[in-house]
Amino acid sequence: MRNSNRRSTPLALLPLAFFLKLFLIVVWLTCLLSPLAPAVTASPALRFDARQALVYTRKAVSFGERPSGSEQMVKLRNWIVAELRPLGGELTLDSFTAETPAGPIPMANIVLKFPGKSGRSVVVSGHYDTKRMPLVHFVGANDGGSSTGFLMEFARVASRMSHPDDLYIVFFDGEEAIGNWSDTDSRYGSRHLAAKWLSENKLSQIRALINVDMIGDQNLDLADDENSSQELRERVWRIAARLGDAKYFRRDPTAIDDDHKPFADLGVNVIDIIDLDYGPNGSYWHTAQDTLDKLSVHSFEVVGDVVTALVEELEQSK
């Protein structure tokens, strides 16, 4: 029903303040209802492609057994370098000879650097060798393969990111022990690079070193490593919770010795993202059962999204 006794007011006679308030209300409603995707969703170029990470992993595994110093390891290294070179950045081989229980073995870390301007750096690392296992056909799809594939895809994402800090992507050689794991027979590449960067005064510039290892397991169960810094562990938990992936990150601490440890021992802020619970009671680890069928695109996606978000958060912080 319309109230015929109410007289209408010509628009021309309405005060200017009324139009100003109306304009502000329209603007507020537009902002409130407009899609927020550009502010919270990464562009396709900055999105970690988990399927491509698994493709890279499959290619790495296709080279067969890849222990340090082997012909197949050299072929893998050459392929990695050829794939990384078009991405830009500064690509170098950190070559050295490791003294091992089997004698001297030539090794080489692959280091890709995207320069920043802050004087600080962030490092994302993992190993690309597989354990030398006589009488066992060990292709290391998860242990050596998944970190290789992960780093290859992360390098593509990183090549399209802006870099306030130097961003290093490091493929470590010689993570695996030649004989039995010890402080001197393991982590040859990371021990070598940590000592080299110490002598070059680079360690103090590192905001964080994020190491990934065995992250492709389809039953993802990432350890809470006591040798990782509490600050980075808490950052990862917050990011994982925000992304809906908290259930994949454990909260029962255990100390893990991996490629992050030589840097942690020298005071670097580090975190190791690793799933050691591989197969029933760890039964796939260092066995012929470590094959591609045990891996999952979803696991690469979880770790890729969390690490990408962590690197972006670190580089945006002061």
C-alpha positions in Angstrom: 0.0 0.0 0.0 1.2 3.4 -0.9 0.7 6.4 1.5 -0.8 9.0 -0.8 -0.4 11.7 1.9 3.4 11.6 1.7 4.7 14.3 -0.7 7.6 13.4 -2.9 10.7 15.6 -3.0 12.4 16.4 -6.3 15.9 15.0 -6.6 17.3 18.4 -7.4 16.2 19.6 -3.9 17.9 16.8 -2.0 21.0 18.0 -0.1 24.5 17.2 -1.5 25.3 15.3 1.7 22.7 12.8 0.8 24.3 11.9 -2.5 27.7 11.8 -0.8 26.4 9.3 1.7 24.7 7.3 -1.0 27.9 7.1 -3.0 30.0 5.9 0.0 27.4 3.2 0.7 27.5 2.0 -2.9 31.4 1.9 -2.8 31.4 0.0 0.5 28.9 -2.6 -0.8 30.9 -3.0 -4.0 34.1 -3.7 -2.1 32.3 -6.0 0.3 30.6 -8.1 -2.4 33.4 -8.1 -5.0 35.4 -11.3 -5.5 38.6 -11.2 -3.4 40.5 -13.8 -5.5 43.2 -11.4 -6.7 44.2 -10.6 -3.2 44.3 -14.2 -1.8 44.9 -16.5 -4.7 48.3 -16.8 -6.4 48.4 -16.4 -10.2 48.9 -19.7 -12.1 52.5 -18.8 -12.6 53.1 -18.7 -8.9 51.1 -21.8 -8.1 53.1 -25.0 -7.3 52.1 -27.6 -9.8 52.1 -30.9 -7.9 51.4 -32.9 -11.0 54.4 -31.4 -12.7 56.5 -32.2 -9.6 55.5 -35.8 -9.9 56.4 -35.7 -13.7 59.9 -34.5 -12.8 60.2 -37.2 -10.1 59.3 -39.8 -12.6 61.9 -38.5 -15.0 64.6 -38.6 -12.2 63.6 -42.2 -11.3 63.9 -43.2 -15.0 67.7 -42.8 -14.7 67.7 -45.8 -12.4 69.9 -46.2 -9.4 71.6 -42.8 -8.8 74.3 -43.1 -6.1 76.9 -40.4 -5.8 79.7 -40.7 -8.3 77.8 -43.1 -10.6 77.3 -42.7 -14.4 73.6 -42.4 -13.8 74.1 -39.6 -11.3 76.1 -37.6 -13.8 73.3 -38.1 -16.4 70.7 -37.0 -13.9 72.8 -33.9 -13.0 73.2 -33.0 -16.6 69.4 -33.2 -17.1 68.6 -31.1 -14.0 71.1 -28.4 -15.2 69.6 -28.4 -18.7 66.1 -28.0 -17.3 67.1 -25.2 -14.8 69.2 -23.1 -17.2 66.2 -21.6 -19.1 64.7 -20.3 -15.8 67.3 -17.6 -15.4 69.1 -16.9 -12.2 72.7 -17.8 -11.4 73.3 -21.6 -11.9 76.5 -23.1 -10.6 77.9 -26.5 -9.7 79.6 -26.8 -6.3 81.9 -29.6 -7.2 84.2 -31.4 -4.7 85.7 -34.8 -3.9 84.3 -36.5 -0.9 86.5 -38.8 1.2 84.3 -41.9 1.9 84.7 -45.4 3.3 84.7 -46.5 -0.4 87.5 -44.0 -1.2 87.3 -40.6 -2.9 84.1 -40.0 -4.8 83.4 -36.9 -7.0 80.3 -35.1 -6.1 78.5 -31.8 -7.0 75.8 -29.7 -5.4 73.6 -27.9 -7.9 73.0 -24.3 -6.8 70.4 -22.0 -8.4 70.3 -18.4 -7.1 67.7 -15.8 -7.8 69.3 -12.5 -6.6 67.5 -10.1 -4.3 68.5 -6.7 -2.9 68.1 -7.0 0.8 71.4 -8.6 1.6 69.6 -11.5 3.2 68.8 -14.9 1.7 66.4 -17.9 1.9 67.4 -21.4 1.0 65.2 -24.2 -0.2 67.1 -27.5 -0.5 66.9 -31.3 -0.8 69.1 -34.2 -2.0 69.1 -35.8 -5.5 71.3 -38.8 -4.9 70.1 -42.3 -3.9 71.7 -44.8 -1.5 74.2 -47.2 -2.9 72.6 -50.6 -2.1 74.4 -53.7 -3.5 72.1 -56.5 -4.6 69.1 -54.2 -4.3 67.5 -52.4 -7.2 66.9 -49.2 -5.3 65.5 -46.4 -7.5 64.5 -44.2 -4.6 61.3 -42.8 -5.9 60.5 -41.1 -2.6 64.0 -41.0 -1.0 65.9 -38.9 -3.5 63.3 -38.8 -6.2 60.6 -36.8 -4.6 63.0 -34.0 -3.3 64.4 -33.8 -6.8 61.0 -33.4 -8.5 59.9 -31.0 -5.8 62.9 -28.7 -6.3 62.5 -28.8 -10.0 59.0 -27.5 -9.8 59.7 -25.1 -7.0 62.5 -23.6 -9.2 59.9 -22.9 -11.9 57.7 -21.1 -9.4 60.6 -19.2 -7.9 61.7 -18.0 -11.3 58.4 -16.0 -11.5 58.4 -14.6 -8.0 59.8 -11.3 -6.9 62.8 -11.6 -4.7 63.5 -9.1 -1.9 66.0 -11.6 -0.6 68.4 -13.8 -2.5 66.6 -17.1 -3.0 68.8 -20.2 -3.3 67.5 -23.6 -4.5 70.1 -26.3 -3.7 70.2 -29.9 -4.9 72.6 -31.7 -2.4 74.7 -34.5 -3.6 75.9 -37.2 -1.1 73.1 -37.1 1.5 73.2 -40.8 1.8 75.8 -42.7 3.7 78.2 -44.9 1.6 78.4 -47.4 4.4 76.7 -46.8 7.8 75.3 -43.4 8.7 77.6 -41.4 10.9 78.7 -37.8 11.3 81.5 -38.4 8.7 79.7 -40.8 6.4 76.5 -38.9 5.4 75.4 -35.5 4.2 78.6 -34.9 2.2 77.1 -32.2 0.0 75.4 -30.2 2.8 78.5 -30.5 5.1 80.6 -29.2 2.2 78.4 -26.3 1.3 77.8 -25.3 5.0 81.6 -25.1 5.5 82.1 -23.2 2.2 79.4 -20.6 3.0 80.8 -20.2 6.5 84.2 -19.4 5.0 82.5 -16.9 2.6 80.5 -15.2 5.5 77.2 -16.2 3.9 75.6 -18.2 6.7 74.8 -15.1 8.7 72.8 -13.7 5.8 70.4 -16.7 5.8 66.9 -16.0 7.1 65.9 -19.6 6.8 67.0 -22.9 5.2 64.0 -25.1 4.3 65.0 -28.7 3.5 62.6 -31.2 2.0 63.1 -35.0 1.9 60.8 -38.0 1.3 57.8 -35.8 0.8 55.9 -37.8 -1.9 54.5 -40.6 0.3 50.8 -41.0 -0.5 50.2 -41.5 3.3 51.8 -38.2 4.2 52.9 -37.9 7.8 55.4 -35.1 8.2 57.7 -35.2 11.2 58.0 -32.6 14.0 61.8 -32.3 14.0 63.5 -31.1 17.2 66.6 -30.1 15.2 64.5 -27.6 13.3 64.0 -24.1 14.8 60.9 -23.6 16.9 60.2 -20.4 15.1 60.0 -22.1 11.7 58.1 -25.0 13.0 55.4 -22.7 14.3 55.3 -20.7 11.0 54.7 -24.0 9.1 52.0 -25.1 11.5 50.2 -21.7 11.1 50.5 -21.8 7.3 49.3 -25.5 7.2 46.3 -24.7 9.4 45.4 -21.7 7.2 45.6 -24.0 4.1 43.6 -26.8 5.7 46.6 -29.1 5.8 47.4 -29.2 9.5 46.6 -32.9 9.8 49.7 -33.8 7.8 52.1 -32.1 10.2 52.8 -34.0 13.4 53.2 -32.4 16.9 55.2 -35.2 18.6 58.8 -34.0 18.5 61.7 -36.3 17.4 65.2 -35.3 16.4 66.1 -35.9 12.8 69.6 -35.9 11.2 69.3 -34.7 7.6 70.8 -32.1 5.2 69.6 -29.2 7.4 71.7 -30.4 10.4 75.2 -29.1 9.3 73.6 -25.7 8.9 71.7 -25.9 12.2 75.0 -26.8 14.0 76.5 -23.5 12.6 73.6 -21.5 14.0 71.4 -21.2 10.8 67.6 -21.0 11.2 66.5 -24.3 9.6 63.6 -26.6 9.2 63.4 -30.2 7.8 60.2 -31.2 6.1 60.3 -34.9 6.0 58.1 -38.0 6.2 60.2 -40.8 7.8 57.1 -43.0 8.4 57.2 -44.5 4.9 55.2 -47.7 4.4 53.9 -50.0 7.2 56.4 -49.6 10.1 58.7 -47.7 7.7 59.0 -50.9 5.5 59.5 -49.0 2.2 62.5 -47.0 3.3 65.8 -48.0 1.7 64.2 -51.0 0.0 63.3 -52.0 -3.5 59.7 -51.1 -2.7 60.5 -47.4 -2.8 58.8 -47.0 -6.2 56.6 -44.5 -8.0 53.3 -46.2 -7.2 53.8 -45.3 -3.5 53.7 -41.5 -4.3 50.8 -39.1 -4.5 50.2 -35.8 -6.3 48.3 -34.6 -3.3 51.4 -35.0 -1.0 53.4 -32.9 -3.4 50.6 -30.4 -3.4 50.5 -30.1 0.4 54.2 -29.6 0.8 54.5 -27.4 -2.3 51.8 -25.0 -1.1 53.2 -24.8 2.4 56.8 -24.2 1.3 55.8 -21.7 -1.3 53.7 -19.8 1.3 56.5 -20.0 3.8 59.1 -18.5 1.4 56.7 -15.7 0.4 56.0 -15.0 4.1 59.7 -14.9 4.9 60.6 -12.7 2.0 57.8 -10.2 2.9 58.8 -10.0 6.5 61.5 -7.6 7.8 
